[in-house]
Every structure is written in structure tokens, then in C-alpha cells.
Amino acid sequence: MEKFSLSCATALPAEEQARASEPEIPGYLRDSYWWAYLHPNAIRVFERQWVVNFILWGNFNRLRDAALDELGAPIAGRTLQVACVYGDFTEKLSARLGAEARLDIVDIAQVQLLNTRKKTVGRANVSIHRQDASRLHFPDACFDNTVLFFLLHEQPEAIRRATIAEAVRVTRKGGTIVFVDYHRPARWNPIRYLMAGIFKLLEPYAENFWAREILDWAPPGLSPNRAHKRLYFGGLYQKTVIWL
């Protein structure tokens, strides 16, 4: 079995990164999702387990566990979580870490990082960094696992492609990348049309996302060792796993 790498250089803590580089909030996030992720009241509204479960039609726990199961129990090596997540995803992820394992979490929004810091108090093996998912500061091939949980559908096409390329870049050969996100259901599924309306109202980039497969957004020439997709809830959700 290939030994898991723990040699990834640690990026600056969130506070030091903010002082050193002050990464700008992307325009798409500021314009389209300020109400969900940037406004201080957003956390009061959405940081409730029942709310995130309701948003995902009762599927949050199932999708959370599906993602975590791909990482192992316990999770070994070094894992990167790209973007903070409402609900208990991060708590469950950090609880699965093995004795020598580490978790790094990145997000561009300081308010989200502060919220996630509260969730991981007392966990010395969890590090939080203020970074843009499409321009990570980590060296190549420094993570054993990378997970993106409901992030890609919120990004414009160019940012989405860059985010996936960065996830591939920072994950070592033989490592695992797990994507959990929306997927376009079959035409016979009535929820497809309901979600299309919700997307038009609240998720301006989601229909563009689910029009294609995740691997279609990956860097040209990517040849993973193995890839697998599983659908959930009548095809509305997907788990796509890439083994590099």
C-alpha cells in the first residue's frame, strides 16, 4: 500500500493570510450569493442542521456520509476540504481523522472561516486557511484526499474549471478527489422542473453546471486512474469520485 504523504507545507493561518494578501471576494460570490455566505445573518439562518437537510430535500445526511465513506474510516493522510459547508459535514469529517491525519479547510469568506473555526475548536489536526478555491496556495501533490461538497454548481464556468484544476493539482498521484453536487435528473422526474425554477431564482450558474458531467469541466488531458459516479434522489444529486 502506498504510504500517505504528510509532507505538504502548511499555508499561513487565516488571520496571517488576510493581512498578507487580502484576497478579494469574487464578483460572482459578492453579487449572487451575498445573502447565503457573506451577510452575517446568513449564518444565523443557514447554520442549522434541519435547514440544510430541508434544502437538500432530506438528503443531507445521506450525501454527507456518501462523501465521507469514500475517504475511509478512519481517514488517513492529509485531506483538503474546499469551501466551508453549513451543517455538520466538517465536524463529521474531522471526527473520522486517524491519529496521524490532518484536515485543511479553505474558503474565501472570512465570516465562513470564523464559523468553521467554532466547529473545530479543540482539534489540533485541523487547519483553516483563507484562500480562493480557484487559486490555491498549496504546493503540487500535497494532499492525499480532496473533497468538494456542493461548491461547483455555485461557480461560473471559468471559475469552476479553475477550481477543479486546482483540486487535481494539489492532490497526489494515487490520491482521491470526491465531488458531491447537483445532477440533472431524467426528463420524467418532476423535481427536475421544480429545481430548474429554483435555480433560475437563486442559483444562476447551476443549470450550466448540470448540463455536463463533472469530468467535462476537468483539465484537458486529465487521465484519472479510475472514476466513478453514483446518483441519488432520482438523479438530482451525484457523487463523482476520481482516483488519480
Phi, psi and omega per residue, in radians:
M1 nan 2.383 -3.132
E2 -1.225 2.378 -3.115
K3 -1.255 2.377 3.117
F4 -1.271 2.481 -3.075
S5 -1.591 2.284 3.042
L6 -2.065 0.377 -3.015
S7 -1.621 0.051 -3.102
C8 -1.084 2.237 3.103
A9 -1.160 2.371 -3.106
T10 -1.368 2.270 3.075
A11 -1.277 2.949 -3.135
L12 -1.109 2.585 3.020
P13 -1.025 2.807 -3.043
A14 -0.978 -0.756 -3.091
E15 -1.140 -0.719 3.140
E16 -1.196 -0.662 3.096
Q17 -1.088 -0.735 -3.116
A18 -1.077 -0.709 3.131
R19 -1.257 -0.612 -3.030
A20 -1.372 -0.711 -2.994
S21 -2.199 -0.372 -3.117
E22 0.760 1.105 -3.135
P23 -1.031 2.375 -3.096
E24 -1.337 2.557 3.002
I25 -1.210 2.166 -3.135
P26 -1.021 2.565 -3.105
G27 -1.021 -0.700 -3.122
Y28 -1.108 -0.624 3.135
L29 -1.269 -0.750 -3.139
R30 -1.141 -0.684 -3.046
D31 -1.476 -0.639 -2.998
S32 -1.807 -0.437 -3.004
Y33 -2.239 0.322 3.134
W34 -0.998 -0.613 -3.078
W35 -1.236 -0.418 -3.060
A36 -1.717 -0.494 -2.981
Y37 -2.283 -0.377 -3.029
L38 -1.845 -0.597 -3.131
H39 -1.228 2.339 -3.127
P40 -0.960 -0.573 3.141
N41 -1.244 -0.280 -3.128
A42 -1.050 -0.719 -3.124
I43 -1.153 -0.646 3.118
R44 -1.123 -0.557 -3.114
V45 -1.452 -0.870 -2.950
F46 -1.632 -0.307 -3.116
E47 -1.457 1.094 3.108
R48 -2.453 2.286 -3.053
Q49 -1.041 -0.714 -3.103
W50 -1.178 -0.524 -3.134
V51 -1.216 -0.837 -3.128
V52 -1.172 -0.564 3.091
N53 -1.193 -0.670 3.097
F54 -1.128 -0.759 -3.139
I55 -1.039 -0.604 -3.140
L56 -1.694 0.437 3.056
W57 0.963 0.683 3.089
G58 1.402 0.213 -3.033
N59 -1.849 0.101 -3.045
F60 -1.018 -0.927 -3.080
N61 -1.043 -0.730 -3.114
R62 -1.111 -0.773 -3.118
L63 -1.263 -0.670 3.057
R64 -1.005 -0.893 -3.098
D65 -1.166 -0.590 3.101
A66 -1.096 -0.700 3.100
A67 -1.176 -0.811 -3.075
L68 -1.172 -0.584 3.139
D69 -1.104 -0.484 3.113
E70 -1.249 -0.330 -3.099
L71 -1.612 -0.229 3.093
G72 1.803 2.926 3.086
A73 -2.567 1.779 0.038
P74 -1.365 2.878 3.085
I75 -1.443 2.243 -3.128
A76 -1.805 2.868 3.028
G77 1.280 -2.638 -3.079
R78 -2.006 2.243 -3.074
T79 -2.050 2.445 3.075
L80 -1.968 2.189 2.984
Q81 -1.785 2.032 -3.099
V82 -1.608 1.853 3.138
A83 1.546 2.458 3.084
C84 -1.229 2.762 -3.071
V85 -2.336 2.288 2.994
Y86 -1.189 2.695 -3.092
G87 1.556 -2.948 -3.002
D88 -1.690 0.385 -3.140
F89 -0.988 -0.859 -3.080
T90 -1.182 -0.670 3.103
E91 -1.084 -0.782 3.135
K92 -1.153 -0.675 3.116
L93 -1.112 -0.856 -3.106
S94 -1.156 -0.536 3.134
A95 -1.205 -0.375 -3.120
R96 -1.543 -0.114 -3.082
L97 -1.112 2.388 3.054
G98 -1.233 3.072 -3.040
A99 -1.042 -0.630 -3.099
E100 -1.845 0.135 -3.064
A101 -1.488 2.822 3.115
R102 -2.398 2.691 3.071
L103 -2.210 2.255 3.021
D104 -1.992 2.374 -3.124
I105 -2.168 2.287 3.109
V106 -2.099 2.581 3.008
D107 -2.811 2.677 -3.124
I108 -1.531 -0.366 -3.048
A109 -1.665 2.084 -3.108
Q110 -1.059 -0.647 -3.130
V111 -1.110 -0.599 3.092
Q112 -1.248 -0.670 3.117
L113 -1.130 -0.712 3.122
L114 -1.129 -0.677 3.098
N115 -1.126 -0.736 3.139
T116 -1.209 -0.578 3.099
R117 -1.042 -0.670 3.109
K118 -1.109 -0.566 -3.126
K119 -1.286 -0.366 -3.025
T120 -2.017 0.331 3.102
V121 -0.993 2.325 3.106
G122 1.540 -0.041 3.129
R123 -1.787 1.713 -3.088
A124 -1.203 -0.313 -3.116
N125 -1.632 0.271 3.087
V126 -2.072 2.237 3.113
S127 -2.110 2.471 -3.084
I128 -2.087 2.349 -3.039
H129 -2.349 2.437 3.039
R130 -1.578 1.843 -3.124
Q131 -2.554 2.722 3.018
D132 -1.470 2.210 -3.094
A133 -1.034 -0.459 -3.119
S134 -1.559 -0.044 3.119
R135 -2.568 1.216 -3.092
L136 -1.232 2.655 -3.119
H137 -1.661 -0.006 -3.066
F138 -1.409 2.670 3.075
P139 -1.177 2.905 3.089
D140 -1.085 2.543 2.938
A141 0.927 0.721 -3.081
C142 -1.837 -0.013 3.106
F143 -2.075 2.550 3.065
D144 -1.477 -0.563 -3.131
N145 -2.410 2.512 3.026
T146 -2.356 2.374 -3.105
V147 -2.290 2.341 3.086
L148 -2.175 1.964 -3.017
F149 -1.951 1.805 3.110
F150 0.973 0.880 3.078
L151 -1.929 -0.796 -2.913
L152 -1.085 -0.592 -3.100
H153 -1.204 -0.238 -3.131
E154 -1.650 0.070 -3.053
Q155 -1.965 2.491 2.981
P156 -1.078 2.805 -3.008
E157 -0.960 -0.828 -3.086
A158 -1.111 -0.715 3.127
I159 -1.200 -0.668 3.111
R160 -1.059 -0.822 3.126
R161 -1.066 -0.732 -3.128
A162 -1.173 -0.653 3.133
T163 -1.132 -0.781 3.116
I164 -1.139 -0.709 3.113
A165 -1.067 -0.677 3.113
E166 -1.199 -0.694 3.085
A167 -1.053 -0.724 3.097
V168 -1.154 -0.744 -3.080
R169 -1.086 -0.733 -3.021
V170 -1.521 -0.102 3.124
T171 -1.683 2.316 -3.052
R172 -1.240 2.791 3.011
K173 -1.073 2.271 -3.047
G174 1.606 -0.125 3.131
G175 -1.443 3.110 -3.035
T176 -2.140 2.366 3.013
I177 -2.092 2.203 -3.098
V178 -2.020 2.177 3.053
F179 -2.001 2.248 2.957
V180 -2.163 2.231 -3.040
D181 -2.893 -3.045 3.084
Y182 -1.237 2.804 3.070
H183 -2.586 2.516 -3.115
R184 -1.306 2.082 3.129
P185 -1.202 2.939 3.073
A186 -1.115 2.759 -3.094
R187 -1.066 -0.501 -3.118
W188 -1.311 -0.233 -3.088
N189 -1.435 1.978 -3.069
P190 -1.085 -0.435 -3.115
I191 -1.184 -0.371 3.089
R192 -0.999 -0.744 -3.060
Y193 -1.367 -0.574 3.041
L194 -1.124 -0.786 -3.128
M195 -1.189 -0.583 3.087
A196 -1.052 -0.685 3.091
G197 -1.181 -0.725 3.097
I198 -1.096 -0.733 3.123
F199 -1.066 -0.752 -3.126
K200 -1.082 -0.562 -3.106
L201 -1.443 -0.719 -2.950
L202 -2.151 -0.358 -3.009
E203 -2.211 1.433 -2.976
P204 -1.160 -0.271 -3.086
Y205 -1.936 -0.022 -2.999
A206 -1.255 -0.693 -3.136
E207 -1.145 -0.635 3.055
N208 -1.107 -0.649 3.141
F209 -1.159 -0.860 -3.016
W210 -1.413 0.019 3.068
A211 -1.292 -0.262 -3.091
R212 -2.408 2.950 3.092
E213 -1.392 2.693 3.138
I214 -1.031 -0.706 -3.139
L215 -1.118 -0.381 3.081
D216 -1.194 -0.395 3.125
W217 -1.611 -0.051 -3.082
A218 -1.332 2.878 -3.120
P219 -1.038 2.460 3.081
P220 -1.004 2.404 3.111
G221 1.526 -0.069 3.103
L222 -1.115 2.223 3.130
S223 -2.248 1.447 -3.106
P224 -1.139 2.667 3.080
N225 -1.074 -0.623 3.141
R226 -2.814 2.614 3.082
A227 -2.502 2.580 -3.105
H228 -2.584 2.443 3.081
K229 -2.179 2.363 3.041
R230 -2.234 2.405 -3.116
L231 -1.801 2.666 -3.111
Y232 -2.377 2.709 3.023
F233 0.926 0.956 3.103
G234 1.178 0.436 3.098
G235 1.567 0.045 -3.132
L236 -1.260 -0.498 -3.114
Y237 -2.136 2.707 3.125
Q238 -2.397 2.631 2.885
K239 -2.092 2.008 3.077
T240 -1.994 2.202 -3.089
V241 -2.070 2.340 3.086
I242 -2.071 2.209 3.015
W243 -1.850 1.994 -3.031
L244 -1.325 nan nan
